[in-house]
């Protein structure tokens, strides 16, 4: 089966994906416990397999010991280099892309991959990765994993958007704009739902200034968003981790994002993709 996709930059770091790994254990844990074949694909693990190794260890500890992680890369050199880190039958590395090398996983993690594609290619990639029924967690983060956002996609359609941060490093929620998933990053302009969401989150953060530290400020911000009628999902147990999950904001009918720049509060993402496993 010929791999579908393109070789990405491959940049990665140890612990870069710890936030989304924690979320996968939480969000997909019951699914993995219930399935007869708990297979998770790490699509586009990068120049080194460290984040795939970490994903396997975290899921084995938090969900079930026999979970299998399969790291897929299009670049055969990366696949060969990863083989010394394999631990069959629970951790292996193969050549593959959006077609998932013919596997039928329960969960797919694709991080810092679609950021390096054009926006119009996202929907087809989502559809391919969920075609066999997998839950896809797709998103992006900064180089050290301190700021991250991701979507949960099922049946080719996104259902939620999660914003996650190391709260001690979060200066303002506008920072999330720089790391939005590819499907949203060019829509952070006035008139679009994601722009309005980040604007409201920023106003809530500014209203909850406190001397008790960033964690308490974030908790109060999340509560304020819910009190204002925002459909905030999950609760304080996840908020304490620096997470906020909401229904997918969708794409509105605002101005052409190529013609309008975001306002001064919401820093829009760069047009040239950054990072990428």
SVG drawing of the C-alpha trace seen along z (x, -y; Angstrom):
<svg xmlns="http://www.w3.org/2000/svg" viewBox="-26 -46 45 55">
<polyline fill="none" stroke="black" stroke-width="0.4" points="0.0,0.0 1.5,-3.3 1.7,-5.9 -0.5,-8.9 0.9,-12.3 4.2,-14.2 7.3,-14.1 7.2,-16.8 10.0,-18.6 10.2,-16.0 11.0,-18.5 10.3,-17.0 11.4,-17.0 11.0,-14.8 7.8,-15.5 6.6,-17.8 3.2,-15.9 2.6,-15.2 -0.5,-17.4 -2.3,-15.7 -1.1,-12.2 -2.8,-12.9 -5.9,-14.0 -6.0,-10.9 -5.8,-8.7 -8.7,-10.6 -10.9,-11.1 -10.2,-7.7 -9.4,-5.5 -12.8,-3.8 -12.7,-3.2 -9.3,-1.5 -10.3,0.5 -13.4,1.8 -11.8,2.8 -10.4,6.2 -7.4,4.8 -6.3,1.5 -4.2,0.1 -3.2,-3.5 -1.4,-5.1 1.0,-7.9 1.0,-9.5 4.1,-11.5 6.2,-10.9 9.1,-12.8 12.8,-12.6 13.1,-10.6 10.5,-8.2 10.7,-9.7 7.0,-10.9 5.7,-7.5 7.7,-5.8 6.3,-8.2 2.7,-7.7 3.0,-4.0 4.4,-4.3 1.7,-6.8 -1.2,-4.8 0.2,-1.5 0.4,-3.1 -2.9,-5.0 -5.2,-2.9 -4.1,0.7 -0.8,2.5 -1.3,4.3 -2.0,1.2 -0.2,1.2 1.3,-2.0 2.3,-2.0 4.4,-4.9 3.9,-5.8 6.2,-7.9 6.4,-8.4 10.2,-8.8 11.8,-5.3 15.0,-6.7 13.0,-7.7 11.3,-4.4 14.6,-2.5 16.2,-4.8 13.3,-4.1 13.6,-0.3 16.0,0.0 13.3,-1.6 10.6,0.9 9.3,3.2 7.2,5.8 4.3,6.5 3.4,3.3 5.5,0.6 6.5,0.8 7.3,-1.6 6.1,-1.3 6.1,-3.3 2.7,-4.9 0.6,-8.1 -3.0,-9.1 -4.1,-5.7 -2.7,-4.3 -0.7,-1.5 -3.9,0.6 -4.3,0.6 -7.7,0.3 -6.7,-1.6 -9.1,-2.7 -7.3,-6.0 -5.0,-8.1 -2.8,-10.9 -1.6,-13.3 0.3,-16.3 2.1,-19.0 1.5,-17.2 -1.4,-19.0 0.0,-22.4 2.5,-21.8 -0.3,-21.2 -2.6,-23.6 -5.9,-24.2 -7.9,-22.8 -6.1,-19.4 -7.3,-19.0 -10.8,-17.6 -9.5,-14.8 -6.8,-13.9 -9.4,-13.8 -11.6,-11.6 -8.8,-9.2 -7.6,-8.9 -11.1,-8.2 -12.4,-6.1 -12.1,-2.8 -13.8,-4.2 -10.8,-5.6 -11.1,-8.6 -8.6,-11.2 -6.9,-13.7 -5.2,-16.2 -3.5,-19.5 -0.4,-21.4 1.8,-22.8 4.9,-24.9 8.4,-23.4 8.4,-22.5 4.7,-21.5 3.8,-24.4 1.0,-25.7 -1.2,-23.3 -4.5,-23.0 -6.2,-20.0 -9.5,-18.8 -11.3,-15.5 -12.5,-14.2 -14.8,-11.3 -16.2,-10.2 -14.2,-13.0 -16.0,-15.7 -14.5,-17.7 -16.5,-17.7 -14.4,-19.6 -11.6,-22.0 -9.2,-21.9 -6.9,-24.7 -4.1,-23.5 -1.2,-25.4 1.4,-25.2 -0.3,-27.8 2.9,-29.2 4.0,-30.3 0.6,-31.6 0.7,-35.4 -2.6,-35.7 -5.1,-33.4 -4.3,-35.2 -1.2,-33.0 -3.4,-30.1 -4.0,-31.9 -0.5,-31.1 -1.1,-27.3 -4.6,-26.7 -5.2,-23.6 -4.7,-24.2 -8.4,-24.1 -8.8,-27.2 -5.6,-29.2 -6.4,-31.3 -9.9,-32.0 -8.8,-34.0 -10.3,-37.1 -13.3,-39.3 -16.5,-37.6 -15.3,-34.1 -16.4,-31.9 -12.9,-31.1 -11.9,-34.7 -15.0,-35.5 -14.2,-32.6 -10.6,-33.7 -11.8,-37.3 -14.2,-36.2 -11.6,-34.0 -9.2,-36.9 -11.8,-39.2 -12.6,-36.6 -8.9,-36.2 -8.5,-39.9 -11.5,-40.2 -10.1,-37.5 -6.7,-39.0 -5.8,-37.6 -2.7,-37.6 -3.2,-33.8 -1.4,-32.7 -2.1,-31.6 -3.8,-28.3 -6.5,-30.1 -6.8,-32.7 -7.4,-30.0 -9.9,-28.2 -11.8,-31.5 -11.6,-32.2 -13.1,-28.8 -15.9,-29.3 -16.6,-32.8 -16.8,-31.4 -19.4,-28.8 -21.4,-31.4 -21.5,-33.5 -23.3,-30.7 -20.4,-29.3 -20.8,-25.5 -17.6,-24.6 -17.1,-20.9 -15.5,-18.9 -14.8,-20.7 -12.4,-21.8 -10.4,-18.5 -9.4,-19.2 -9.2,-23.0 -6.6,-22.5 -4.4,-20.9 -4.5,-24.0 -7.2,-22.7 -10.4,-24.1 -12.5,-22.1 -15.5,-23.4 -17.6,-22.3 -15.8,-22.9 -16.3,-26.5 -16.7,-25.9 -16.1,-28.2 -18.3,-31.2 -19.2,-33.6 -16.8,-36.4 -14.5,-38.3 -12.0,-36.4 -9.2,-35.6 -6.6,-36.4 -7.9,-40.0 -8.4,-40.8 -5.8,-40.7 -6.7,-39.9 -7.1,-42.7 -4.3,-43.7 -5.4,-41.4 -5.5,-38.2 -2.2,-37.4 -2.9,-35.5 -0.7,-32.5 2.1,-32.9 1.5,-32.0 4.5,-29.8 4.0,-26.6 6.1,-26.3 7.2,-23.2 5.9,-19.9 6.7,-16.3"/>
</svg>
